[in-house]
Amino acid sequence: MNAGACHRSRDRGNRGDQLGDARPCKLTVECWFDFVCPWCWIGKRHLHAAVDALRALRPDVRAEIVWHPYRLLPDVPRGGLPYDAFYRARLGGGDAVDARRAQVRQAGREAHLEFAFERIRTMPNTHAAHAFVDAAADAAHAARVDVDAMIERIFAAFFAHGRDIGDIATLECIALESGLPQHTLPSRLGRLPPRSPRPLGVAHRDIAGVPAFRFGGRETLSGARSPAVLLHAMLRSLCA
């Protein structure tokens, strides 16, 4: 298992001739994630740092981030499971849990994130959280919903504040704070997903863990890679 990635149960960027063509272009960056994976929150921050660096290097390029759900723990019951007990069983005891959390906290601080694992009581089922993000994406153009900000709020609610992000009322509050109109809430429309996750499409079947990033439909990287590594991958995709 790679450090910096959650799994289901040095190249040089060449700026070179790229700057010679100033015609505007778009680079699609796909990101697969799940809200219970701390590396995904870290990876999200790294991705934004890389996009900011790309904007400075290549102002002619607009990076568009597309978020894809990836449910790491589809069999967690809707009411969730006791968080600490779940991880002690999964990692083999309290010492292993403490070591993993120390690793995550260190990586988080480098990304300006603070993880408050001691506040978390429930390992949630994330089906509903992803459904709310899907609803936000559907409403984004018409309702000025910031999907990225909503994803950030859900991560922070869970990892920084210990809120139960499997709870529908909690998700409704976050969605409304993010600008999602009340009449489009999936919980009000009967659009919450079934317990079983939807199958990954053909284009997604090579995704074995999260976070995972695909640049321009070409290169795919997994794990919470550094901003520099992500930036170089974006530059390579522009050259391909």
C-alpha positions as CSV (number, residue, x, y, z in Angstrom):
1,M,0.0,0.0,0.0
2,N,1.4,3.4,-1.0
3,A,1.7,6.0,1.7
4,G,-0.4,9.0,1.0
5,A,-3.3,7.1,-0.5
6,C,-6.4,5.2,0.7
7,H,-7.4,1.9,-0.9
8,R,-10.6,0.0,-1.1
9,S,-11.4,-3.3,1.5
10,R,11.1,12.9,-10.6
11,D,10.2,14.2,-13.7
12,R,10.9,17.7,-15.0
13,G,8.1,19.9,-16.3
14,N,9.3,21.5,-19.5
15,R,8.1,25.0,-19.9
16,G,10.1,25.4,-23.1
17,D,8.1,25.9,-26.2
18,Q,4.8,25.8,-24.4
19,L,4.9,29.5,-23.8
20,G,5.3,30.2,-27.5
21,D,1.6,29.5,-28.2
22,A,-0.5,31.9,-26.1
23,R,-3.9,30.7,-27.4
24,P,-6.2,30.0,-24.5
25,C,-6.7,26.3,-23.8
26,K,-8.4,24.1,-21.2
27,L,-6.9,21.3,-19.2
28,T,-9.3,18.9,-17.6
29,V,-8.1,17.5,-14.3
30,E,-10.2,14.6,-12.9
31,C,-9.9,13.8,-9.2
32,W,-11.3,10.7,-7.6
33,F,-11.9,11.0,-3.8
34,D,-13.8,9.9,-0.7
35,F,-14.6,12.0,2.3
36,V,-13.3,9.5,4.9
37,C,-9.8,9.4,3.4
38,P,-7.6,12.0,5.0
39,W,-5.1,11.8,2.1
40,C,-7.9,13.0,-0.2
41,W,-8.2,16.3,1.7
42,I,-4.4,16.7,1.7
43,G,-4.4,15.8,-2.0
44,K,-7.1,18.3,-2.8
45,R,-5.0,21.1,-1.2
46,H,-1.9,19.9,-3.1
47,L,-3.9,20.0,-6.3
48,H,-5.0,23.6,-5.8
49,A,-1.4,24.6,-5.1
50,A,-0.4,22.9,-8.4
51,V,-3.2,24.7,-10.3
52,D,-2.1,28.0,-8.9
53,A,1.4,27.3,-10.0
54,L,0.2,26.3,-13.4
55,R,-1.7,29.6,-13.7
56,A,1.4,31.5,-13.0
57,L,3.5,29.6,-15.5
58,R,0.8,29.2,-18.2
59,P,-1.8,32.0,-17.9
60,D,-3.1,30.8,-21.3
61,V,-4.3,27.6,-19.7
62,R,-7.5,27.2,-17.7
63,A,-7.5,24.1,-15.5
64,E,-11.0,22.6,-14.9
65,I,-11.3,20.2,-12.0
66,V,-13.9,17.4,-12.3
67,W,-14.6,15.6,-9.1
68,H,-15.5,11.9,-9.1
69,P,-16.9,9.9,-6.1
70,Y,-15.0,6.8,-5.0
71,R,-16.6,5.0,-2.1
72,L,-13.9,3.3,-0.1
73,L,-16.3,1.6,2.4
74,P,-19.5,0.9,0.6
75,D,-20.6,-1.6,3.3
76,V,-20.6,0.8,6.2
77,P,-24.2,1.0,7.5
78,R,-26.1,4.2,6.9
79,G,-25.9,5.0,10.6
80,G,-22.1,4.6,10.5
81,L,-19.7,2.7,12.8
82,P,-17.7,3.7,15.9
83,Y,-14.7,5.5,14.5
84,D,-11.9,4.5,16.9
85,A,-13.0,0.8,17.1
86,F,-13.2,0.6,13.3
87,Y,-9.6,1.8,12.9
88,R,-8.2,-0.3,15.7
89,A,-9.7,-3.4,14.0
90,R,-8.6,-2.2,10.5
91,L,-5.0,-1.3,11.4
92,G,-4.3,-3.9,14.2
93,G,-4.5,-1.9,17.4
94,G,-4.1,1.4,19.1
95,D,-0.4,1.8,18.4
96,A,-0.8,1.4,14.7
97,V,-3.7,3.9,14.7
98,D,-1.6,6.4,16.6
99,A,1.3,6.0,14.2
100,R,-0.9,6.4,11.1
101,R,-2.6,9.5,12.6
102,A,0.8,11.1,13.4
103,Q,1.8,10.5,9.7
104,V,-1.4,12.1,8.5
105,R,-1.1,15.0,10.8
106,Q,2.4,15.8,9.7
107,A,1.4,15.7,6.1
108,G,-1.6,17.8,6.9
109,R,0.4,20.5,8.6
110,E,2.5,20.8,5.5
111,A,-0.7,21.4,3.5
112,H,-1.9,23.9,6.2
113,L,-4.5,21.5,7.5
114,E,-5.2,20.4,11.0
115,F,-6.8,17.0,11.7
116,A,-8.8,16.5,14.9
117,F,-9.2,12.8,14.9
118,E,-10.0,12.9,18.6
119,R,-13.3,14.7,17.8
120,I,-14.6,12.1,15.4
121,R,-17.0,9.6,16.8
122,T,-18.6,8.0,13.7
123,M,-17.1,6.4,10.6
124,P,-19.9,7.5,8.2
125,N,-21.4,6.0,5.1
126,T,-20.5,8.5,2.4
127,H,-23.1,7.7,-0.2
128,A,-25.3,10.7,0.8
129,A,-22.4,13.1,1.0
130,H,-21.4,12.2,-2.6
131,A,-25.1,12.6,-3.7
132,F,-25.1,16.1,-2.3
133,V,-21.9,16.9,-4.2
134,D,-23.5,15.5,-7.4
135,A,-26.5,17.8,-6.8
136,A,-24.3,20.8,-6.3
137,A,-22.5,20.0,-9.6
138,D,-25.8,19.7,-11.4
139,A,-26.9,23.1,-10.0
140,A,-23.6,24.9,-10.3
141,H,-24.3,26.8,-13.5
142,A,-27.8,27.9,-12.6
143,A,-27.4,28.6,-8.9
144,R,-23.8,29.8,-8.5
145,V,-22.9,26.8,-6.3
146,D,-19.2,26.5,-5.6
147,V,-18.8,22.7,-5.8
148,D,-15.2,22.9,-4.7
149,A,-16.1,25.0,-1.6
150,M,-18.8,22.5,-0.7
151,I,-16.4,19.6,-0.9
152,E,-13.9,21.6,1.3
153,R,-16.7,22.2,3.8
154,I,-17.6,18.5,4.0
155,F,-13.9,17.5,4.6
156,A,-13.5,20.2,7.3
157,A,-16.8,19.2,9.0
158,F,-15.5,15.7,9.3
159,F,-11.8,15.9,9.9
160,A,-11.5,19.3,11.7
161,H,-14.8,19.4,13.6
162,G,-15.8,15.7,14.0
163,R,-19.3,16.1,12.6
164,D,-21.2,13.1,11.2
165,I,-21.2,13.6,7.5
166,G,-23.4,10.6,7.0
167,D,-26.2,12.6,8.8
168,I,-28.7,14.1,6.3
169,A,-29.4,17.2,8.4
170,T,-25.7,17.9,8.7
171,L,-25.3,17.6,4.9
172,E,-28.3,19.8,4.3
173,C,-26.8,22.6,6.4
174,I,-23.5,22.3,4.6
175,A,-25.2,22.3,1.2
176,L,-27.3,25.4,2.0
177,E,-24.2,27.2,3.3
178,S,-22.6,26.4,0.0
179,G,-25.4,28.0,-2.0
180,L,-27.4,24.9,-3.0
181,P,-31.0,25.9,-3.3
182,Q,-33.3,24.1,-0.9
183,H,-35.5,22.8,-3.6
184,T,-32.6,21.0,-5.2
185,L,-31.4,19.1,-2.1
186,P,-31.3,15.4,-3.0
187,S,-32.8,14.6,0.4
188,R,-35.9,16.6,-0.6
189,L,-36.1,15.1,-4.1
190,G,-35.9,11.5,-3.0
191,R,-32.6,11.2,-4.9
192,L,-30.3,9.7,-2.2
193,P,-28.4,6.7,-3.6
194,P,-29.1,3.1,-2.7
195,R,-26.7,1.4,-0.4
196,S,-24.7,-0.3,-3.1
197,P,-22.3,2.1,-4.9
198,R,-22.8,2.7,-8.6
199,P,-20.3,0.8,-10.7
200,L,-17.3,2.6,-12.0
201,G,-17.5,3.4,-15.7
202,V,-15.0,1.9,-18.1
203,A,-12.9,5.0,-18.0
204,H,-12.6,4.7,-14.2
205,R,-11.9,1.0,-13.7
206,D,-8.2,1.5,-13.4
207,I,-8.6,3.7,-10.3
208,A,-7.6,1.4,-7.4
209,G,-7.3,4.0,-4.6
210,V,-7.7,7.6,-3.7
211,P,-6.9,10.3,-4.2
212,A,-6.3,9.7,-7.9
213,F,-5.7,12.4,-10.5
214,R,-6.0,12.2,-14.3
215,F,-4.7,15.0,-16.5
216,G,-6.2,15.7,-19.9
217,G,-7.5,12.2,-20.1
218,R,-3.9,10.9,-20.3
219,E,-1.6,10.6,-17.3
220,T,-3.0,9.2,-14.1
221,L,-1.3,9.6,-10.6
222,S,-2.5,8.2,-7.3
223,G,-1.7,9.3,-3.8
224,A,-1.4,12.7,-2.2
225,R,1.4,13.7,-4.5
226,S,3.3,17.0,-3.9
227,P,2.2,20.1,-5.7
228,A,5.4,20.0,-7.8
229,V,4.7,16.4,-9.0
230,L,1.1,17.4,-9.9
231,L,2.3,20.5,-11.7
232,H,4.8,18.5,-13.8
233,A,2.1,16.0,-14.7
234,M,-0.1,18.9,-15.9
235,L,2.7,20.3,-18.0
236,R,3.4,16.9,-19.5
237,S,-0.2,16.5,-20.5
238,L,-0.2,19.9,-22.2
239,C,2.8,18.7,-24.3
240,A,1.3,15.3,-25.2
